[in-house]
Amino acid sequence: MTDVYGSPYANNIPNMSNSEVASLAKNRFTDAETMMAIAKHWYRLGKEYLAANPNLTQESARILWDHRGYVLKATMIQAGNIELTDQEYIDTYRRYFKGNARSAYRMMRAFLGEAYYWQPNNSQTPATLLEEIYEDFQTDEHLQSSWGDSSYLYKRFISHPNCPLNVALKIGTIKTPEHSMRYYGSQFEQLRQQAMLKVAEITKRESAVSR
């Protein structure tokens, strides 16, 4: 049965070219019904653009979430476009990303967030999952090989708003890997300093809450 919408754009999604669907999927001002029509449409790239749309509705987000695979899920988590419980975060990581070297880059962007100095880290990954991801990184050689400069990856943990105290402490006392001493030695020294500042920040915040 064909869905009938009040929006003429939504009703005509099946008649549009791929470029027209993609344009609407990217547009911040696309109406909710059109978003829903795109979420149900067969055009995969249009769904990916929609998943990253900053004004994506939760109804359309849930339709996209039910699609197979991890790409749309990672895109929505990274963009902050899906509301998940802590357990949903954990289940999604374990099902689609844990031990999957192919998805390592998307996983890091989704669960650790963007950590460039000009971008705020708005990731909502719960602290318990950050601990699990950190421990997985320590033991997964495939994941480690995906990041030549691991100091950059550690910084993403430190910059995360939910960084747990024990992870910050571990990074604050981490040794510079032998293979990194020549090119990244100074970066690891800066990393340890930043981690200990994070430890002080978390400790101060937790002390204030416990009073």
Accessible surface in RSA format (square Angstrom, percent):
REM  Atomic radii and reference values for relative SASA: ProtOr
REM  Chains: A
REM  Algorithm: Lee & Richards
REM  Probe-radius: 1.40
REM  Slices: 20
REM RES _ NUM      All-atoms   Total-Side   Main-Chain    Non-polar    All polar
REM                ABS   REL    ABS   REL    ABS   REL    ABS   REL    ABS   REL
RES MET A   1   239.23 123.9 152.77 101.1  86.46 205.9 129.65 110.2 109.58 145.2
RES THR A   2   110.12  78.3  94.01  95.3  16.12  38.4  62.68  84.2  47.44  71.7
RES ASP A   3    69.52  48.7  56.20  55.9  13.32  31.5  12.98  30.5  56.54  56.4
RES VAL A   4   132.35  87.1 101.27  91.7  31.08  74.9 101.27  88.0  31.08  84.3
RES TYR A   5    30.30  14.1  19.45  11.1  10.85  28.2  21.50  16.2   8.80  10.8
RES GLY A   6    71.53  88.2   0.00   N/A  71.53  88.2  40.53 111.2  31.01  69.4
RES SER A   7    14.23  12.0   9.30  12.4   4.93  11.4  12.85  27.4   1.38   1.9
RES PRO A   8    91.80  66.9  86.61  78.9   5.19  18.9  91.12  75.2   0.68   4.2
RES TYR A   9   124.29  58.0 122.85  69.9   1.43   3.7  75.87  57.0  48.42  59.7
RES ALA A  10     1.46   1.3   0.00   0.0   1.46   3.3   0.00   0.0   1.46   3.9
RES ASN A  11    59.81  41.2  41.78  40.4  18.03  43.4  21.72  52.3  38.09  36.8
RES ASN A  12    64.21  44.3  64.21  62.0   0.00   0.0  11.08  26.7  53.13  51.4
RES ILE A  13     1.54   0.9   1.49   1.1   0.05   0.1   1.49   1.1   0.05   0.1
RES PRO A  14    89.14  65.0  62.46  56.9  26.68  97.0  62.81  51.9  26.33 163.7
RES ASN A  15   118.51  81.7  81.42  78.7  37.10  89.3  29.92  72.0  88.59  85.6
RES MET A  16    38.40  19.9  21.51  14.2  16.89  40.2  21.93  18.6  16.47  21.8
RES SER A  17    57.95  49.0  43.91  58.6  14.04  32.3  51.65 110.0   6.30   8.8
RES ASN A  18    64.36  44.4  60.48  58.4   3.88   9.3  13.95  33.6  50.41  48.7
RES SER A  19    78.21  66.1  68.37  91.2   9.84  22.7  54.02 115.0  24.19  33.9
RES GLU A  20    91.42  52.5  86.67  65.6   4.75  11.3  34.30  66.3  57.13  46.6
RES VAL A  21     0.60   0.4   0.60   0.5   0.00   0.0   0.60   0.5   0.00   0.0
RES ALA A  22    10.02   9.2  10.02  15.5   0.00   0.0  10.02  14.1   0.00   0.0
RES SER A  23    69.65  58.9  60.32  80.5   9.33  21.5  34.19  72.8  35.46  49.7
RES LEU A  24    30.41  16.9  30.11  21.5   0.30   0.8  30.41  21.4   0.00   0.0
RES ALA A  25     0.00   0.0   0.00   0.0   0.00   0.0   0.00   0.0   0.00   0.0
RES LYS A  26   111.91  54.6  96.29  59.1  15.63  37.2  48.88  44.0  63.04  67.1
RES ASN A  27    68.98  47.6  60.21  58.2   8.77  21.1  11.79  28.4  57.19  55.3
RES ARG A  28   131.78  55.3 125.89  64.2   5.88  14.0  28.51  39.0 103.27  62.6
RES PHE A  29   157.99  79.0 127.96  79.3  30.03  78.1 134.84  81.7  23.15  66.3
RES THR A  30    15.32  10.9   0.79   0.8  14.54  34.6   7.28   9.8   8.04  12.2
RES ASP A  31    57.76  40.5  47.18  47.0  10.58  25.0  46.20 108.7  11.55  11.5
RES ALA A  32    54.30  49.9  46.55  71.8   7.75  17.6  46.99  66.2   7.31  19.4
RES GLU A  33    64.64  37.1  63.59  48.1   1.05   2.5  28.71  55.5  35.93  29.3
RES THR A  34     0.18   0.1   0.18   0.2   0.00   0.0   0.18   0.2   0.00   0.0
RES MET A  35     2.36   1.2   2.36   1.6   0.00   0.0   2.28   1.9   0.08   0.1
RES MET A  36    31.59  16.4  31.59  20.9   0.00   0.0  17.75  15.1  13.84  18.3
RES ALA A  37     8.95   8.2   3.82   5.9   5.13  11.7   5.37   7.6   3.58   9.5
RES ILE A  38     0.46   0.3   0.39   0.3   0.08   0.2   0.39   0.3   0.08   0.2
RES ALA A  39     0.00   0.0   0.00   0.0   0.00   0.0   0.00   0.0   0.00   0.0
RES LYS A  40   105.66  51.5  72.05  44.2  33.60  80.0  52.33  47.1  53.33  56.8
RES HIS A  41    19.74  10.8  13.10   9.1   6.64  17.0   9.18   9.5  10.55  12.3
RES TRP A  42   177.11  71.1 151.67  73.4  25.45  59.8 144.55  77.1  32.57  52.8
RES TYR A  43    32.20  15.0  31.75  18.1   0.45   1.2  16.85  12.7  15.35  18.9
RES ARG A  44    93.15  39.1  90.97  46.4   2.18   5.2  57.05  78.0  36.10  21.9
RES LEU A  45    76.14  42.4  73.84  52.8   2.30   5.8  74.32  52.2   1.82   4.9
RES GLY A  46     0.00   0.0   0.00   N/A   0.00   0.0   0.00   0.0   0.00   0.0
RES LYS A  47     7.54   3.7   7.54   4.6   0.00   0.0   6.52   5.9   1.03   1.1
RES GLU A  48    48.50  27.8  45.54  34.5   2.96   7.1   6.78  13.1  41.73  34.1
RES TYR A  49    72.10  33.7  68.43  38.9   3.67   9.6  40.28  30.3  31.82  39.2
RES LEU A  50     0.00   0.0   0.00   0.0   0.00   0.0   0.00   0.0   0.00   0.0
RES ALA A  51     0.00   0.0   0.00   0.0   0.00   0.0   0.00   0.0   0.00   0.0
RES ALA A  52    50.68  46.6  38.32  59.1  12.36  28.1  38.71  54.5  11.97  31.7
RES ASN A  53     2.45   1.7   0.00   0.0   2.45   5.9   2.45   5.9   0.00   0.0
RES PRO A  54    86.80  63.3  59.56  54.3  27.24  99.0  64.68  53.4  22.11 137.4
RES ASN A  55    77.06  53.1  62.63  60.5  14.43  34.8  20.01  48.2  57.05  55.1
RES LEU A  56    14.82   8.3   0.00   0.0  14.82  37.3   0.00   0.0  14.82  39.9
RES THR A  57    42.67  30.3  36.31  36.8   6.36  15.2  41.17  55.3   1.50   2.3
RES GLN A  58    64.06  35.8  58.55  42.8   5.51  13.1  45.29  96.4  18.77  14.2
RES GLU A  59   112.50  64.6 100.29  75.9  12.21  29.1  42.12  81.5  70.38  57.5
RES SER A  60     0.07   0.1   0.07   0.1   0.00   0.0   0.00   0.0   0.07   0.1
RES ALA A  61     0.00   0.0   0.00   0.0   0.00   0.0   0.00   0.0   0.00   0.0
RES ARG A  62    85.61  35.9  85.24  43.5   0.37   0.9  50.32  68.8  35.29  21.4
RES ILE A  63    43.21  24.6  38.67  28.8   4.54  10.9  41.31  29.7   1.90   5.1
RES LEU A  64     0.09   0.1   0.00   0.0   0.09   0.2   0.00   0.0   0.09   0.2
RES TRP A  65    28.43  11.4  27.17  13.2   1.26   3.0   9.35   5.0  19.08  31.0
RES ASP A  66   118.67  83.1  86.61  86.2  32.06  75.8  32.61  76.8  86.06  85.8
RES HIS A  67    54.58  29.8  47.58  33.1   7.00  17.9  32.27  33.3  22.31  26.0
RES ARG A  68   221.21  92.9 207.55 105.8  13.66  32.5  88.79 121.3 132.42  80.3
RES GLY A  69    33.72  41.6   0.00   N/A  33.72  41.6  27.32  75.0   6.40  14.3
RES TYR A  70    39.16  18.3  38.30  21.8   0.86   2.2  24.27  18.2  14.89  18.4
RES VAL A  71    33.55  22.1  33.55  30.4   0.00   0.0  33.55  29.2   0.00   0.0
RES LEU A  72     2.92   1.6   2.68   1.9   0.24   0.6   2.68   1.9   0.24   0.6
RES LYS A  73     9.63   4.7   9.63   5.9   0.00   0.0   7.15   6.4   2.48   2.6
RES ALA A  74     2.46   2.3   2.28   3.5   0.18   0.4   2.38   3.4   0.08   0.2
RES THR A  75    23.13  16.4  20.68  21.0   2.44   5.8  16.93  22.7   6.20   9.4
RES MET A  76     0.00   0.0   0.00   0.0   0.00   0.0   0.00   0.0   0.00   0.0
RES ILE A  77     9.43   5.4   1.98   1.5   7.45  18.0   3.19   2.3   6.24  16.9
RES GLN A  78    66.84  37.4  41.82  30.6  25.03  59.6   8.20  17.5  58.64  44.5
RES ALA A  79    48.38  44.5  13.48  20.8  34.90  79.4  24.76  34.9  23.62  62.6
RES GLY A  80    58.62  72.3   0.00   N/A  58.62  72.3  27.60  75.7  31.02  69.5
RES ASN A  81     9.44   6.5   6.39   6.2   3.04   7.3   3.04   7.3   6.39   6.2
RES ILE A  82     9.77   5.6   0.31   0.2   9.46  22.8   0.50   0.4   9.27  25.1
RES GLU A  83   126.68  72.7 116.17  87.9  10.51  25.0  48.49  93.8  78.19  63.8
RES LEU A  84    26.20  14.6   0.00   0.0  26.20  65.9   2.41   1.7  23.80  64.0
RES THR A  85    84.12  59.8  76.19  77.2   7.93  18.9  80.24 107.8   3.88   5.9
RES ASP A  86    88.36  61.9  84.20  83.8   4.15   9.8  23.02  54.2  65.34  65.2
RES GLN A  87    99.55  55.7  97.19  71.0   2.36   5.6  49.95 106.3  49.60  37.6
RES GLU A  88    54.83  31.5  53.33  40.4   1.49   3.6  27.30  52.8  27.53  22.5
RES TYR A  89    13.86   6.5  13.86   7.9   0.00   0.0   4.86   3.7   9.00  11.1
RES ILE A  90    22.15  12.6  22.15  16.5   0.00   0.0  22.15  16.0   0.00   0.0
RES ASP A  91    73.33  51.4  68.67  68.3   4.66  11.0  29.59  69.6  43.74  43.6
RES THR A  92     9.80   7.0   7.07   7.2   2.72   6.5   2.63   3.5   7.17  10.8
RES TYR A  93     2.08   1.0   2.08   1.2   0.00   0.0   0.00   0.0   2.08   2.6
RES ARG A  94   129.08  54.2 111.49  56.8  17.59  41.9  34.77  47.5  94.31  57.2
RES ARG A  95   187.95  78.9 152.45  77.7  35.50  84.5  51.90  70.9 136.05  82.5
RES TYR A  96    38.71  18.1  31.78  18.1   6.93  18.0  28.27  21.2  10.44  12.9
RES PHE A  97     4.06   2.0   0.00   0.0   4.06  10.6   0.00   0.0   4.06  11.6
RES LYS A  98    89.69  43.8  68.97  42.3  20.72  49.3  61.04  54.9  28.65  30.5
RES GLY A  99    65.85  81.2   0.00   N/A  65.85  81.2  26.25  72.0  39.60  88.7
RES ASN A 100    49.26  34.0  39.85  38.5   9.41  22.7  16.66  40.1  32.60  31.5
RES ALA A 101    48.44  44.5  31.57  48.7  16.87  38.4  34.58  48.7  13.85  36.7
RES ARG A 102   211.20  88.7 176.23  89.8  34.97  83.3  74.23 101.4 136.97  83.0
RES SER A 103     0.58   0.5   0.10   0.1   0.48   1.1   0.48   1.0   0.10   0.1
RES ALA A 104     3.11   2.9   2.02   3.1   1.10   2.5   3.06   4.3   0.05   0.1
RES TYR A 105   118.16  55.2 115.31  65.6   2.85   7.4  92.32  69.4  25.84  31.9
RES ARG A 106    94.79  39.8  91.94  46.9   2.86   6.8  20.28  27.7  74.51  45.2
RES MET A 107     3.61   1.9   3.61   2.4   0.00   0.0   3.61   3.1   0.00   0.0
RES MET A 108     0.00   0.0   0.00   0.0   0.00   0.0   0.00   0.0   0.00   0.0
RES ARG A 109    72.98  30.6  72.98  37.2   0.00   0.0   5.25   7.2  67.73  41.0
RES ALA A 110     0.68   0.6   0.00   0.0   0.68   1.6   0.00   0.0   0.68   1.8
RES PHE A 111     0.00   0.0   0.00   0.0   0.00   0.0   0.00   0.0   0.00   0.0
RES LEU A 112     0.00   0.0   0.00   0.0   0.00   0.0   0.00   0.0   0.00   0.0
RES GLY A 113     5.17   6.4   0.00   N/A   5.17   6.4   5.17  14.2   0.00   0.0
RES GLU A 114    28.71  16.5  25.59  19.4   3.12   7.4  20.66  40.0   8.05   6.6
RES ALA A 115    25.19  23.2   2.17   3.3  23.02  52.4   4.55   6.4  20.63  54.7
RES TYR A 116    80.22  37.5  75.01  42.7   5.22  13.6  48.74  36.6  31.48  38.8
RES TYR A 117   205.35  95.9 163.36  92.9  41.99 109.3 131.29  98.7  74.06  91.3
RES TRP A 118   159.22  63.9 127.14  61.5  32.08  75.3 121.98  65.0  37.24  60.4
RES GLN A 119    72.01  40.3  62.53  45.7   9.47  22.6  13.14  28.0  58.87  44.6
RES PRO A 120   101.25  73.8  81.70  74.5  19.55  71.1  93.52  77.2   7.73  48.0
RES ASN A 121    22.45  15.5   5.31   5.1  17.15  41.3   5.37  12.9  17.09  16.5
RES ASN A 122   106.10  73.2  92.08  89.0  14.02  33.8  34.93  84.1  71.17  68.8
RES SER A 123    11.53   9.7   2.13   2.8   9.40  21.7   9.73  20.7   1.80   2.5
RES GLN A 124   115.95  64.8 104.57  76.4  11.38  27.1  38.28  81.5  77.67  58.9
RES THR A 125     0.06   0.0   0.06   0.1   0.00   0.0   0.00   0.0   0.06   0.1
RES PRO A 126    10.79   7.9   5.63   5.1   5.16  18.7  10.79   8.9   0.00   0.0
RES ALA A 127    37.08  34.1  32.49  50.1   4.59  10.4  32.49  45.8   4.59  12.1
RES THR A 128    89.64  63.8  80.77  81.9   8.88  21.2  77.17 103.7  12.47  18.9
RES LEU A 129     0.43   0.2   0.00   0.0   0.43   1.1   0.43   0.3   0.00   0.0
RES LEU A 130     0.33   0.2   0.33   0.2   0.00   0.0   0.33   0.2   0.00   0.0
RES GLU A 131    57.64  33.1  57.05  43.2   0.59   1.4  11.35  22.0  46.29  37.8
RES GLU A 132    32.33  18.6  25.58  19.3   6.76  16.1  24.80  48.0   7.53   6.1
RES ILE A 133     0.00   0.0   0.00   0.0   0.00   0.0   0.00   0.0   0.00   0.0
RES TYR A 134     7.73   3.6   7.73   4.4   0.00   0.0   2.22   1.7   5.52   6.8
RES GLU A 135    73.03  41.9  72.17  54.6   0.86   2.0  42.18  81.6  30.85  25.2
RES ASP A 136    24.79  17.4  23.99  23.9   0.80   1.9   7.79  18.3  17.00  17.0
RES PHE A 137     4.42   2.2   4.42   2.7   0.00   0.0   4.42   2.7   0.00   0.0
RES GLN A 138    68.56  38.3  47.35  34.6  21.21  50.5  20.72  44.1  47.84  36.3
RES THR A 139   110.53  78.6  80.58  81.7  29.95  71.4  71.84  96.5  38.69  58.5
RES ASP A 140    32.16  22.5  26.48  26.4   5.69  13.4  14.40  33.9  17.77  17.7
RES GLU A 141   138.43  79.5 131.26  99.3   7.17  17.1  45.47  88.0  92.96  75.9
RES HIS A 142   127.20  69.5 125.26  87.1   1.94   5.0  77.04  79.4  50.16  58.4
RES LEU A 143     9.80   5.5   9.58   6.9   0.22   0.6   9.63   6.8   0.17   0.5
RES GLN A 144    67.67  37.8  61.39  44.9   6.28  15.0  17.97  38.3  49.70  37.7
RES SER A 145    92.60  78.3  54.07  72.2  38.53  88.8  51.89 110.5  40.71  57.0
RES SER A 146    59.54  50.3  22.56  30.1  36.98  85.2  22.22  47.3  37.32  52.3
RES TRP A 147    29.62  11.9  22.10  10.7   7.52  17.7  24.07  12.8   5.55   9.0
RES GLY A 148    60.06  74.1   0.00   N/A  60.06  74.1  42.65 117.1  17.41  39.0
RES ASP A 149    31.96  22.4  26.43  26.3   5.53  13.1  14.33  33.7  17.63  17.6
RES SER A 150    13.53  11.4  13.49  18.0   0.03   0.1   9.98  21.3   3.55   5.0
RES SER A 151     0.14   0.1   0.14   0.2   0.00   0.0   0.00   0.0   0.14   0.2
RES TYR A 152    61.82  28.9  60.81  34.6   1.01   2.6  59.31  44.6   2.51   3.1
RES LEU A 153     0.00   0.0   0.00   0.0   0.00   0.0   0.00   0.0   0.00   0.0
RES TYR A 154    12.60   5.9  12.60   7.2   0.00   0.0   0.84   0.6  11.77  14.5
RES LYS A 155    60.10  29.3  58.27  35.8   1.82   4.3  27.74  25.0  32.35  34.5
RES ARG A 156     3.45   1.4   3.45   1.8   0.00   0.0   0.11   0.1   3.34   2.0
RES PHE A 157     1.04   0.5   0.82   0.5   0.23   0.6   0.87   0.5   0.17   0.5
RES ILE A 158    14.34   8.2  13.58  10.1   0.76   1.8  13.58   9.8   0.76   2.1
RES SER A 159    51.34  43.4  30.47  40.7  20.87  48.1  39.84  84.8  11.50  16.1
RES HIS A 160     0.00   0.0   0.00   0.0   0.00   0.0   0.00   0.0   0.00   0.0
RES PRO A 161    61.37  44.7  40.91  37.3  20.46  74.4  48.35  39.9  13.03  81.0
RES ASN A 162    53.75  37.1  45.32  43.8   8.43  20.3  11.74  28.2  42.02  40.6
RES CYS A 163     4.14   3.1   0.35   0.4   3.79   8.9   0.27   0.7   3.87   4.2
RES PRO A 164    15.13  11.0   7.90   7.2   7.23  26.3  15.13  12.5   0.00   0.0
RES LEU A 165    55.12  30.7  51.19  36.6   3.93   9.9  51.19  35.9   3.93  10.6
RES ASN A 166    59.05  40.7  56.18  54.3   2.87   6.9  32.69  78.7  26.36  25.5
RES VAL A 167     1.26   0.8   1.26   1.1   0.00   0.0   1.26   1.1   0.00   0.0
RES ALA A 168     0.00   0.0   0.00   0.0   0.00   0.0   0.00   0.0   0.00   0.0
RES LEU A 169    73.72  41.1  72.81  52.1   0.91   2.3  73.07  51.3   0.65   1.8
RES LYS A 170    88.32  43.1  80.32  49.3   8.00  19.0  62.03  55.8  26.29  28.0
RES ILE A 171     0.00   0.0   0.00   0.0   0.00   0.0   0.00   0.0   0.00   0.0
RES GLY A 172     8.43  10.4   0.00   N/A   8.43  10.4   0.00   0.0   8.43  18.9
RES THR A 173   101.87  72.5  76.91  78.0  24.96  59.5  66.01  88.7  35.86  54.2
RES ILE A 174    31.01  17.6  23.29  17.3   7.72  18.6  29.05  20.9   1.96   5.3
RES LYS A 175   177.36  86.5 166.10 101.9  11.26  26.8 113.00 101.7  64.36  68.6
RES THR A 176    21.81  15.5  12.65  12.8   9.16  21.8   8.37  11.2  13.44  20.3
RES PRO A 177    35.98  26.2  24.98  22.8  11.00  40.0  35.98  29.7   0.00   0.0
RES GLU A 178   154.08  88.5 134.97 102.1  19.10  45.5  48.83  94.5 105.24  85.9
RES HIS A 179   141.66  77.4 110.21  76.6  31.45  80.5  94.38  97.3  47.28  55.0
RES SER A 180     0.14   0.1   0.12   0.2   0.01   0.0   0.01   0.0   0.12   0.2
RES MET A 181   116.66  60.4 100.49  66.5  16.17  38.5  68.93  58.6  47.72  63.2
RES ARG A 182   202.72  85.1 166.02  84.6  36.70  87.4  62.44  85.3 140.28  85.0
RES TYR A 183   153.36  71.6 129.01  73.4  24.35  63.4 103.15  77.5  50.21  61.9
RES TYR A 184    67.75  31.6  67.75  38.5   0.00   0.0  28.79  21.6  38.96  48.0
RES GLY A 185    20.68  25.5   0.00   N/A  20.68  25.5  14.91  40.9   5.77  12.9
RES SER A 186    78.58  66.4  65.27  87.1  13.31  30.7  47.38 100.9  31.20  43.7
RES GLN A 187    56.24  31.5  56.24  41.1   0.00   0.0  14.14  30.1  42.10  31.9
RES PHE A 188     0.07   0.0   0.07   0.0   0.00   0.0   0.07   0.0   0.00   0.0
RES GLU A 189    79.14  45.4  79.14  59.9   0.00   0.0  36.99  71.5  42.16  34.4
RES GLN A 190    89.68  50.1  89.21  65.2   0.46   1.1  23.24  49.5  66.44  50.4
RES LEU A 191     0.00   0.0   0.00   0.0   0.00   0.0   0.00   0.0   0.00   0.0
RES ARG A 192    50.61  21.3  50.47  25.7   0.14   0.3  22.83  31.2  27.78  16.8
RES GLN A 193   103.22  57.7  96.04  70.2   7.17  17.1  37.01  78.8  66.20  50.2
RES GLN A 194    73.98  41.4  70.73  51.7   3.24   7.7  27.01  57.5  46.97  35.6
RES ALA A 195     0.00   0.0   0.00   0.0   0.00   0.0   0.00   0.0   0.00   0.0
RES MET A 196    85.20  44.1  79.91  52.9   5.29  12.6  79.25  67.4   5.95   7.9
RES LEU A 197   128.45  71.5 122.82  87.9   5.63  14.2 123.62  86.8   4.83  13.0
RES LYS A 198    21.06  10.3  18.84  11.6   2.21   5.3   7.40   6.7  13.65  14.5
RES VAL A 199    17.78  11.7  17.78  16.1   0.00   0.0  17.78  15.5   0.00   0.0
RES ALA A 200    59.17  54.4  48.25  74.5  10.92  24.9  55.21  77.7   3.97  10.5
RES GLU A 201    86.10  49.4  76.81  58.1   9.29  22.1  38.64  74.7  47.45  38.7
RES ILE A 202     2.21   1.3   2.21   1.6   0.00   0.0   2.21   1.6   0.00   0.0
RES THR A 203    63.65  45.3  62.44  63.3   1.21   2.9  57.80  77.6   5.85   8.8
RES LYS A 204   163.04  79.5 155.36  95.3   7.68  18.3 103.83  93.5  59.21  63.1
RES ARG A 205   103.72  43.5  97.11  49.5   6.61  15.7  65.59  89.6  38.13  23.1
RES GLU A 206    90.57  52.0  84.73  64.1   5.83  13.9  37.44  72.4  53.13  43.4
RES SER A 207    45.35  38.3  40.47  54.0   4.88  11.2  22.28  47.4  23.07  32.3
RES ALA A 208    60.04  55.2  43.81  67.6  16.23  36.9  44.70  63.0  15.33  40.6
RES VAL A 209   121.73  80.1  96.66  87.5  25.07  60.4 103.69  90.1  18.04  48.9
RES SER A 210    94.85  80.1  55.52  74.1  39.33  90.6  50.55 107.6  44.30  62.1
RES ARG A 211   229.34  96.3 163.34  83.3  66.00 157.2  92.53 126.5 136.81  82.9
END  Absolute sums over single chains surface
CHAIN  1 A    11933.6       9790.9       2142.8       6534.2       5399.4
END  Absolute sums over all chains
TOTAL         11933.6       9790.9       2142.8       6534.2       5399.4
